[in-house]
Amino acid sequence: MARAARGRGRASARLQPRDRVRGRRGRPRRRSRHRDDRAGVIGVLVSGEGTNLQALLDAGLPVVAVASNSPRAKALARAESSGAPAAVFALEEYPDRETRDRAMADWLQDRGAELVVCAGYMHLLTPPFLERFPERVVNVHPGPLPDFPGAHPLEDLLAAGVSEAAATVHYVDSGIDTGPVIASEPVPVLAGDTVETLRERVHAVEHRLLPEVVRGLLPAESRSESRAEGEARRSSTRRER
């Protein structure tokens, strides 16, 4: 695992078109989208356990780099086990968040990342980062949007007494979970649910939904390769059991 050197800005990446898609109970609903055939490899941002990163890896998706704001993130070990380069961009090592985000964007682009997935990344991304990956940054959020944004959606929706949570994948913009939704799958709130029991069920949906959505954003060749790699991983796991 590397500690990244401080970097300077570079030319912006090319645009990927965005689509607005809302999900419904049971399975996400999609609209057909014009795909950008250049967005074929993935950088992942993490802050914690990395279970959504693991879901991407297990699906055989082309993860080429993993970056974190925290040297204690367990997700970094998952990256290293997979062979993906991993680096820490601790905010205290930079004069401000914008400088840190430029360095992180440099590092990701140097490793070929064209699409960035925030998989449990707990820092807001600043314009210098988003400008380097315009409309090519997506996030998985454990709650229905736009109703329950922010860091504690499950606590908030339980306090509000609503009947459904959700696993949501959306594009990232400069706001707090305000980017266009790509897919969202409702998760019922059950009688007696706590934050922990509800989180477990939402995460189970995220681990299926996020790889599916990310694969759909890749060009056709990369989608086919990732499916084959994912099946090979699953077959290997079954043989080991």
N, C-alpha and C positions, 0 to 999 in steps of 0.2 A: 504494500500500500504506500502510495506516495503522498508527500505533503507538497501541494502545488506551489510553484513559484508565482509571483505576482505578474499579471499580464496587462497588455494594452489592447484596445479595441481593434477590430478588423472589419472588412467589408461584410455587409449583411448577407445572410443566406437568402435563398429564393423563397417565394411565398408558396404555401400550401393552401388550397381553398378550404374554407370552413363550411360546415353544414350544421344546421340546427335540427336536432332530432330529439324527440321526447319518447320515453319508454312507457310501457304499460305493464300491468301485473303479469308475471310469469315469464316474459321474455322481452328484451329490448326491441324497440321498433326502429327501423332504419329508413333513411331516404337514400336513393342512389346518389353517389358523389363522383365528381370528376377528380381523379387521383393525380397526384404529382409523382411521377415515376422517379424523381430524384431522392425522395425521402425513404431510403431503403434500410438505413441502419439507425440504431437507437442508443441514446444516452439516457441514463436513469439517475434521478436525484432522490436521495434517501436521508432520513434522519434517525430512524429507529431500528425496529426488529427486521424489517426487510421482507415480510411475508409476501407482499405484492411483487417485489423484485423477484422472489423465488418463483412466484407464479409465472412471471414473464420468462424466466430462465427455463422452467420446466416445460413451457409451451414451445420451446425451441426458437424463440424470437431472437433476432440478431442484435443482442446487447453488446456494444463495443466499449462502453465506458460507464463507470458508476462513480458519482461524486456525492459527498456528504458535507454538511456543515458541522458534523460532530465526530470527533475521533473515537467516541464510545459507541457509535452506531453498530449494532450487531449485523446490520445489512452488509457492512464492508467485508466481513468474513464470508458471507454468502457469495459476494462478487469474486473474491479471491479464489474460493473453491471452484467456481465456474471457469476461472481463467480470464475473467474480464478485468482490465485495469481498474484500480480504485484509487481515489485521492480524496483528501480532506481539505476543505476550504473553510477553516474556522474564522468566524467573523472578527475575533479579537486580533488576528494577525494582519488585518488590513485597516487602512485609515477610515474607510466607510464601506457601506454595503455595496454601493455602486462599483467601487474598485474591486471588491471581492467577486461580484457577479461578472465583471469583465474577465477577470482571471479564470473563473470557472467556465465561462463560455469559450475562451481561448483553448482551454484544456480539452473540452469536449469536442470542439471542432478539429483540433489537431489529431484527434483519434477517430475522426470520420463521422461523428454523430451528426445526423441531419434531422431527426425527430427526437424530442426530449420528453420523457415521461416522469412526472412527479409522483413517486410511489411512496407516500408517507413522508414527504419533504415538508418541514414545518416552518420554513422561512418564506416570506413573500419575495417574489422575484421582481427586480427593479427594471426600468426601461432599458438600460444598457444590455441586459441579458435578453429580454424579450425581442429587442430589435435585431439581435443576431440570429434568432430563430423565429421570424415573424409567422404567426399562426401555425407554428410547428411545436408548440408546447402544450401537453395535455396533463390533466391531473385527475386522480381518483379521489372522490370525496364521499365520506360515509354518512350521507344524508341527502334529503330531497332539496333540490335547488329550484328556484331562488329562495325558498322559504326558510331554510336552515343553513346558512353559510357559516364560515368561521371554524375555529379549532375545536368546538365542543357541540357539534350538532346533535349527538345522541342525548346528551344531558338536556339540551334545550328542548328537543321534541318530546322527551318524556315529561319534562316539566309542563309543557303546553298541553299534554294529554291527547296528542294526535294519534291516529290509528295505524299510521304507516311510517316507517323509515324508508331508506333507499340506498342503493349503491349507485353512484353517479360518476360518469366520466365526462369531462368537459374541457374545452380549450381554456388556456390560461391567458388572462389579460392583466392589466395593472391593478384591478380591484381585488377584493377578497371573495373568491369563488363566484365571480360575476361573468365569466366567459361563457360563450354559447355551449349548451349541453349537446353532447354527441349521443349519449345513451344513458338511460336511467332505468333501474329495475326496482320496483317496490319490494320492501321487506315488511311483513305485518308485525305490528307491536302486539305481543301476547300478554294476557293477564299475568301479572306478577313479574314482568320483565324488569331486570335491572340494566344499568348501562353495560355491565359485563356480559350478560346473557344476550342482549340485543347486539352488542358489538360482535360477538362471535358469529352470529348468523349473518350480519351485514358483511363481515370480512369473507365469509364463505362465498357469498355472491360476488364480491369484488374479485376474488381470486379466479373466478370463471369469466366474469364480464370484462375485466381490464385486458387480458390477453386477446380476447375475441375482438374488442374494439381496436386495439393497437394493430393487430394483424390486418384488420380492414383498412387501416391507413397506409399500409405498405404497398408498393407496386406489386403487380401480379407475380413476378418471378420470386420476389422475397417472400410473398405469402405462401407459395408452394413449397419453398425450401424450409420455411419455419414449420409448416405442418408436418413435413417429413421428419425434421429434427425432433419435434415434439413427440411424434409417434415412436421414434427410436428411443427417446428417453423413457417413455412409458413402458415400452417393451422390456428395456433393460431393468427397470424397477420391478416389473412383474417377475422376471427371471431370478432376481436377487432374493425375492421373498420365499 
